[in-house]
Amino acid sequence: MDIEEEIRSLQLDSAEENNTVVILEDGKPEVDKSDKMDEDPKQEVQPQSVQAEEPKVKDKEISTVQDEKDDLEMKKRHINVVFIGHVDAGKSTTGGQILFLSGQVDERTIQKYEKEAKDKSRESWYMAYIMDTNEEERVKGKTVEVGRAHFETEKTRFTILDAPGHKSYVPNMISGASQADIGVLVISARKGEFETGYEKGGQTREHVQLAKTLGVAKLLVVVNKMDDPTVQWSKERYDEIESKVVPFLKQSGYNVKKDVVFLPISGLNGANLQTRVDKSICPWWGGPCLFEALDSVELPTRDPKAAFRMPIMDKFKDMGTVVMGKVESGTVREGDSLLVMPNKHHVKVVAIYIDEDRVKCAGPGENLRIRLSGVEEEDILSGFVLSCVESPIPAVTEFVAQLQILELVDNAIFTAGYKAVLHIHSVVEECEIVELLHQIDPRTRKPIKKKVLFVKSGAGVVCRVQVNNTICIETFSSFPQLGRFTLRTEGKTIAVGKVTGL
């Protein structure tokens, strides 16, 4: 396309988006009806008949270019990667280095960050500034919100979710991990740092348990800071860390042989990230680098033809109501009629965006921004679910769940009347245990017949849970992503579970 055509196509696009008057051949102006559509969503908008010959050709050109782009978009699979681990293990620095190596950040920006970090006398933090964008995070050197960034390899488009490691911000970490397909557990090899992150009270353990519950099926365990003077790429230190972490990963439910990959890296100087580490630096490592490991992860295929489900993470106003979220199943197209559950608002899809690009349709696993008509922004809360009209997602205030209790605060007992905060996909809601139905035998995994009144830490139990407001969930057997949850109280994760009945 030459420049003139591009300008014309842009004018056409803007003519379609704004309510412009299109002059027909016989000279009568036809006014776009999109204004009236908001009043009555049932009214179908007639496609505009633009009869002037020239624009018609241009229109075709635009749509073919658009379609080609759609096809290209669809060919590369999309994966959400969450970076988890103890505070100061180097999650943001590693994330920043990945973006720099994959060409998402230019040299000048890096120099600016280096100077900024030097001024704060925190020279080794400059890479983290790429992911930690707000001032509070930079001053403290702690990630607070979940940072998002995108990069691509030859086969895959990735979205990095940089989760906070500090225990005060675990709820933010949960919202990040609930969107992730694979996790990168960053562990610091520096003397003393691995131990604090891993012992009781460290975040490494809690993060792994949460990641497993939230459906992060595959884990890459990267042992960071291998270039540190206390480590110097020592194989002994690497093996020691691996031998300590493996039993715990097994206990959390990971199949270490199939679902976990260990590799040594240095996030600060980028060793073993994009290219394999040099034999002169680390003679004993013959495995993959991080990019290769990410590319080779096998994920379960998701069904694009299934019922559409997209939990809403966030919403804002921008020429209408825009909602953000990750498609858990099904496909969405421009012009689709959908339901916002649990309020049963009928909405129409006006536009779909992946990152900054507008697309015609999007399948499962994509992070989208969708512009809707027929609903006001204040009528939507995060935790609502966009679903197809034919089989909407169930909305409930009570459900039956199978819980695995990790550890209760102050050795309390778990009984009917116990209150906690429920985290399930993007819902955060207070809940109460109404009734314990039966305990689960840890050996046989079968329910015990005897009536149970209370259980202690470490027990498995089936119970009825009640929430204050209506929430949208599915049973774990039919929709794993929308049927697994965690219970937290007083800043601690006390139990993980799955929905067994609605």
Disulfide bonds with the S-S distance in Angstrom:
none
